[in-house]
Amino acid sequence: MKTSYILFASCLFLFSCKKEPIAIDVPWQISLDDSQAINYSVSDTLEKYNNDVDDVINKAQFLSFMANLKAMAKDSVHVKEYLREAFKIDSAGVCKNLLKPIHKYLLLERPDRNTSMSPILDYEMDYVIELFKKCNFQIPERKQVSEENARFLYWWSYIRVRDQWFRVPQREADWNVQTRIDEENQKIFDQIFTEKNFPQEKYFETGLQVLLLHANNADWTYKWLKFYLDTKNADSKTYMFVSHFNNRSFVSNDPRIREIVIAYEDLYKNSIQ
């Protein structure tokens, strides 16, 4: 009898100590302006929201927030795990509140100059693109890019935002950081695009021009400038770009680059005679 009473009492104690489910007031994604980013402490926020997810009512929202937070903390292990679980719990909520704003951010006519990109894109860009498809998001017609090239479009949009981060008038320049970003962008570009799979749409041609103007890596510039010029006929628009490249590029005096530029300039001049 005594043993039974102890077990019963223990059960009551455990039941009474069980946490009540709570709703946690956090955003679906973390997007900060410059002033907010300066004062934002990832470690303090992680400590503050170190909750057991089973005790959270708005689990999908909390997991989405935590995926962003883990990405900011460079904890790539948990980013996809949290995203996948959030989507499983509430796909409609994740599509509407996390992925739709990210999709809009990436496809603006000009890169967003006011708030940071969702940090999950630094680790799970391809998974986010997969979720875009599950959410039935469409590429705007104005982009003139086919759905089969959607992955390339989103990746280029991601690169483009990074390319412009410290090149915008509203932000104080930090060329040391921008140079590092440019170098990272070139590596990302080479991971996504090859000479064989490079899309034919004008959107990507313009994007390649931008990276060529900003690159300070002669090897990378030679490879992609040669590819670009090899695909172009002798036309005035390309000639104007080459002239602009000569004035803007950090590596336009590299002998290999000068050789292919001069060859194109001669081709163009001969075509108009």
Disulfide bonds with the S-S distance in Angstrom:
Cys95-Cys135 1.95
